[in-house]
Amino acid sequence: MSIIAASEMHRLFIAVPLPAALQNKAADAMDRLRQVQSYKKWVHPQDLHLTLTFIGDVPPASIAAIETELEKVAARSNPFPLRLHGAGTFGLPHSPRVLWAGLDGGMEQLRRLQADVEGQMAALGYPPEKRPYSPHITLARQYTGDDPALEEAPAALFRPDDADGSALAWIADRIVLYRSHLGRTPMYEPVRTVVFHAGG
């Protein structure tokens, strides 16, 4: 049996991509927040995405089977609306580990899509996470400041009553298999994109 070196493994996850226009809007919001909030790492705008499931380290020879399963998901999926809506944190209030953007819109369709993708990956031997799915878009990690406005500042992001609230919306019509490259910026490389085409 051949042993695959760690350097030859591909670290993979599956996500709904954020359109370029919304990556730019999120980048502007992150730049404003960066003036008053200190995080160890801010996500590069091109790396912003909505994770569906994390796969982990995979040998290159196994990628084709993953792509085949994603094509099956796309063949029974229809586009649905999503919108950036609010923001918050995970972790202790005074020292959160993650700053995230929230979502609204077709959340039921999103949850069905996530369950479908996770189920297809489980059939290939990639177990689902034990935590319940919590859809969000990570903006930054590891708070390092002590700003008293910690809770209020994120809450002001992506408000639905903003003048450009409609510009925060998009149609989710595809999923992407991404590869992570630690230490590189941007960090995530699209490996395969599949567009939803149920009934067509």
Backbone torsions as a table, in degrees:
resi	resn	phi	psi	omega
1	MET	NA	129.7	179.2
2	SER	-81.0	146.1	178.6
3	ILE	-104.9	125.7	-178.8
4	ILE	-88.7	125.4	179.8
5	ALA	-65.3	148.0	-179.8
6	ALA	-57.3	-33.4	-178.3
7	SER	-68.0	-18.3	-179.2
8	GLU	-92.9	-8.2	179.8
9	MET	-78.6	150.1	177.8
10	HIS	-108.9	123.0	179.3
11	ARG	-87.4	114.2	-167.4
12	LEU	-121.2	151.5	168.7
13	PHE	-151.0	165.1	-177.2
14	ILE	-119.5	135.6	-174.7
15	ALA	-150.4	161.9	166.8
16	VAL	-88.3	123.9	-179.1
17	PRO	-74.7	153.3	173.3
18	LEU	-95.7	126.9	-179.1
19	PRO	-57.4	154.5	-176.4
20	ALA	-57.0	-40.4	-179.0
21	ALA	-61.4	-37.7	179.3
22	LEU	-79.5	-29.8	171.5
23	GLN	-58.8	-41.4	179.6
24	ASN	-67.3	-41.9	177.9
25	LYS	-63.6	-42.1	178.4
26	ALA	-64.9	-38.6	178.8
27	ALA	-61.5	-41.2	178.0
28	ASP	-62.2	-43.7	179.6
29	ALA	-64.8	-40.5	179.1
30	MET	-65.0	-37.8	178.2
31	ASP	-62.9	-40.6	178.3
32	ARG	-65.4	-43.7	-177.8
33	LEU	-68.8	-31.5	-179.3
34	ARG	-60.3	-24.5	-179.9
35	GLN	-70.0	-23.5	-176.0
36	VAL	-122.7	-5.5	-178.7
37	GLN	-129.0	139.5	-178.3
38	SER	-112.4	116.6	174.5
39	TYR	-123.9	148.5	-178.5
40	LYS	-65.2	-38.8	-177.4
41	LYS	-140.0	123.5	172.6
42	TRP	-98.8	136.4	-177.7
43	VAL	-70.1	135.5	175.5
44	HIS	-64.4	137.9	-177.5
45	PRO	-52.5	-37.3	-179.4
46	GLN	-70.8	-12.8	179.6
47	ASP	-95.2	-2.2	-179.1
48	LEU	-67.6	132.5	-176.1
49	HIS	-162.6	169.8	177.1
50	LEU	-113.6	101.5	-175.8
51	THR	-65.2	136.5	172.8
52	LEU	-102.1	-46.0	176.2
53	THR	-160.0	145.6	176.9
54	PHE	-97.3	131.9	-178.4
55	ILE	-98.0	-49.6	-178.6
56	GLY	107.1	-159.9	-176.8
57	ASP	-79.1	125.6	-173.5
58	VAL	-131.9	137.1	174.1
59	PRO	-68.9	145.9	-177.8
60	PRO	-52.7	-34.2	-177.6
61	ALA	-65.7	-17.1	-178.1
62	SER	-91.7	-6.8	-174.0
63	ILE	-68.2	-37.6	-178.5
64	ALA	-58.6	-39.5	179.7
65	ALA	-65.9	-37.4	177.2
66	ILE	-64.1	-45.1	179.7
67	GLU	-61.3	-38.5	178.5
68	THR	-61.9	-42.8	179.8
69	GLU	-67.4	-35.6	178.0
70	LEU	-67.6	-35.1	175.7
71	GLU	-62.6	-37.8	177.3
72	LYS	-63.0	-42.0	177.9
73	VAL	-62.3	-46.0	-178.2
74	ALA	-62.1	-33.3	-177.1
75	ALA	-71.1	-15.4	177.9
76	ARG	-119.7	17.6	-179.3
77	SER	-116.3	145.1	175.8
78	ASN	-113.9	151.7	175.7
79	PRO	-60.1	152.3	178.4
80	PHE	-149.8	156.5	-175.4
81	PRO	-83.8	144.5	172.1
82	LEU	-137.9	159.8	178.1
83	ARG	-151.2	138.7	171.2
84	LEU	-64.2	133.1	-174.6
85	HIS	-152.4	102.0	176.5
86	GLY	75.8	179.0	179.6
87	ALA	-156.1	163.6	-179.6
88	GLY	-167.4	-166.2	-177.1
89	THR	-135.9	155.8	168.6
90	PHE	-109.8	143.4	178.4
91	GLY	108.5	-170.0	-179.4
92	LEU	-64.6	140.4	-177.7
93	PRO	-56.4	-37.3	-177.8
94	HIS	-87.0	-11.1	-178.6
95	SER	-150.8	65.1	-176.4
96	PRO	-67.9	151.9	178.8
97	ARG	-93.5	-21.5	-177.8
98	VAL	-142.6	135.3	168.2
99	LEU	-104.5	129.3	-174.4
100	TRP	-132.9	156.6	170.7
101	ALA	-98.5	138.8	179.4
102	GLY	-91.5	178.4	-175.0
103	LEU	-141.5	154.0	164.1
104	ASP	-144.9	-176.1	-175.3
105	GLY	111.5	-131.1	-176.9
106	GLY	-80.4	63.2	-174.5
107	MET	-69.6	-32.8	177.8
108	GLU	-66.8	-41.9	176.4
109	GLN	-63.1	-38.6	178.4
110	LEU	-62.6	-44.2	-178.5
111	ARG	-66.7	-36.7	176.8
112	ARG	-66.3	-40.8	177.8
113	LEU	-62.0	-45.7	-179.3
114	GLN	-61.6	-42.7	179.1
115	ALA	-65.1	-37.4	179.0
116	ASP	-65.1	-48.7	179.7
117	VAL	-61.6	-45.9	-179.1
118	GLU	-61.6	-40.2	179.0
119	GLY	-64.6	-40.8	178.7
120	GLN	-65.6	-38.0	178.6
121	MET	-70.2	-36.0	177.8
122	ALA	-63.5	-34.6	178.6
123	ALA	-65.2	-24.2	177.1
124	LEU	-89.6	-2.8	178.2
125	GLY	101.2	11.4	177.5
126	TYR	-102.4	103.8	-172.3
127	PRO	-67.9	146.6	177.1
128	PRO	-71.9	160.1	175.3
129	GLU	-67.8	150.6	-179.2
130	LYS	-78.5	-25.1	179.9
131	ARG	-74.7	146.0	175.1
132	PRO	-60.1	148.7	-179.4
133	TYR	-68.5	130.2	-179.8
134	SER	-128.6	90.8	-174.5
135	PRO	-63.8	130.2	179.3
136	HIS	-166.2	167.5	175.7
137	ILE	-119.8	114.6	-178.1
138	THR	-70.0	129.9	178.9
139	LEU	-105.8	-36.7	-177.0
140	ALA	-156.9	162.6	-178.2
141	ARG	-134.7	146.5	171.3
142	GLN	62.9	85.0	177.4
143	TYR	-64.0	135.0	-177.2
144	THR	-124.2	4.1	-177.4
145	GLY	-105.7	-174.6	177.6
146	ASP	-136.7	33.2	180.0
147	ASP	-63.8	125.6	179.6
148	PRO	-65.6	-15.1	179.7
149	ALA	-89.2	18.3	-175.4
150	LEU	-51.5	-46.5	-176.3
151	GLU	-80.1	-36.5	-175.7
152	GLU	-72.3	-38.6	-174.9
153	ALA	-62.0	-49.3	178.2
154	PRO	-62.6	-34.6	-176.9
155	ALA	-62.9	-20.6	-178.8
156	ALA	-83.7	-6.1	-178.2
157	LEU	-82.3	144.2	171.0
158	PHE	53.7	50.2	179.3
159	ARG	-77.0	134.4	-177.6
160	PRO	-66.8	-19.5	-179.1
161	ASP	-94.3	8.0	175.6
162	ASP	-65.2	156.5	-179.7
163	ALA	-59.5	-31.3	-178.8
164	ASP	-103.1	26.6	-176.9
165	GLY	-54.7	-38.6	-180.0
166	SER	-66.4	-24.3	-179.9
167	ALA	-75.6	-5.2	178.4
168	LEU	-90.0	-0.1	-175.6
169	ALA	-99.0	154.8	172.8
170	TRP	-154.7	168.5	176.0
171	ILE	-102.2	117.2	176.6
172	ALA	-77.8	112.9	-175.7
173	ASP	-131.8	15.5	-178.5
174	ARG	-162.0	161.1	171.2
175	ILE	-128.0	154.3	-175.3
176	VAL	-128.5	135.5	168.8
177	LEU	-89.2	117.5	-177.6
178	TYR	-109.0	149.8	170.8
179	ARG	-113.2	133.2	177.9
180	SER	-88.7	136.3	174.1
181	HIS	-120.4	97.7	-178.0
182	LEU	-62.4	135.8	178.3
183	GLY	85.6	0.9	-179.9
184	ARG	-111.7	149.1	178.5
185	THR	-130.3	123.6	-10.6
186	PRO	-59.1	158.4	-172.7
187	MET	-90.4	-26.5	-169.8
188	TYR	-107.3	129.4	-179.8
189	GLU	-110.1	122.5	174.8
190	PRO	-65.6	127.1	178.4
191	VAL	-98.0	-42.5	-179.6
192	ARG	-152.6	132.0	176.0
193	THR	-113.7	131.7	177.1
194	VAL	-122.8	130.6	-178.1
195	VAL	-97.4	137.3	-178.8
196	PHE	-63.4	136.8	-179.3
197	HIS	-150.9	42.9	177.5
198	ALA	-60.8	129.6	178.2
199	GLY	76.0	9.2	-178.4
200	GLY	-151.4	NA	NA
